[in-house]
């Protein structure tokens, strides 16, 4: 489920407040963890736009969904190579496009949500490592 931009911004602001409450050493550790894991929305959008095959799912670490998407994409290409103009190949390909188009149109929110989750995880990891 993709949340709206305003809700995502509220979540991020709440996380930033909690991050500011960390000690200096904890904040340093937090920002190191965060920098290693956050993702760029533009990269996600480019991978989605140019490679409908599901590479954008791999970018966010969603390997199962990426694998299914890539497999279906390759299956549609294989069907169209073996049986040119076959309805099954086109159907699978169009199905992928229909499913992935909303991903492209809401890529900023998808990555914002992902990054908020990363921030919360990093915050919990830092808090637990000093406990």
N, C-alpha and C positions, 0 to 999 in steps of 0.2 A: 504494500500500500504506500502510495506516495502522498506525503503531506503537502499542504500548501506552503508557499514561500513564507508567509507571515508566521505560521506555526513553527516552521523550521528555524526562522530567525529568533523567535522567542526561546526555543530550546537551546540554540547556540549561545544566546545571551546569558541564560541561566548557567550553562556550563562555564562560560567565561568568568562569571562571578565566583564560582567554586574554585576555578583555577587560580584566581587572584588571591584566594584565601590560603593557598599552599605556602609552605616555607620557600625561601629562595632556592634551596637545594632541591626540593620537590618540584618546583616550577621548572628548574633547569632539566631535571629528569623527564618531566611531563613533555616539555617542548621537543626534547630529543625523540621521545617515542612518537609523538604526534607527527613530526616532520618525516619520519620513516614510513608512515602509514596512510596519511591523507592522500586523496586523489584529486586530480584536476578535472573539473567539469568539461572543459574544452576538449581534453584528450578523449574522454568518454564519448562526447558527441561526435568527434571525428571518427573514432573507431566504429561507432554505430552507423554513421552516414556512409562511410566508404566501404565498410566491411560488414554487411548485413549478416555475415556468417556467425555472429555471436561473440566476436573478440572483445566487445565492450563488457560482456559479462565476466570474462576472464580477468579483465583489468580491475574489476571490483572484487575479485576473489570468489566469484560465484561459478565455480568450476563445473558443477553438475548442469546448471542451466546453460552455460556456455557450450558444454559438450553436446547436450541435446540439440541446441540451436545449430551448432556446426555440423553435427551428423545429419540433421534434416536438410540443411543447405546442400551438403555434399550429395545426399541421396537425390535431391531434386535435380542437381546438375548431372549426376550419373544417369538418371532416367532420361533426361533430355538428350544426352549424348547417345545413349543406346537406342532410344525411341524418339527421334526428333518430333517435336510438336505433340507429344503425348500429354493428355490432360492431367495425369497424375503429377508429372514433373512441374507443370505450371501451377497446379493447385497447391502443392507443397510450398513452392517459392512465393506465391501470392499470400499464402497463410503466414509465412514467416514475415513478410512485409507488413501485413495487417497487425501482427503482434508487436513488431519492433517499431513501427511508426510512432506510437505513443511514447515509447522509450526515448526516441529522438526528440520529440517535442517537449518532454519534461526532463531532459537530461540534467539541467541545472538543479532541479529539485531532487532527483534521484541521487546525485553525487552529494548534495548538501545533506540529505538524510544519512547517507553512508558515512560522511565525514563526522556528523554529529554522533553517530554510534561509535566511531573510532575515538572521538574525543572523550566520550563517557567511559569507554573501556580503558583508555590510557589513564584517565583520572582515577579510576578504581584500582588499576595496577599500581600506580604511584602511591596511593593511600595505603594499600595493603603491603607494599614492600617496606614501608616505614613503620608499620604497626608492630 
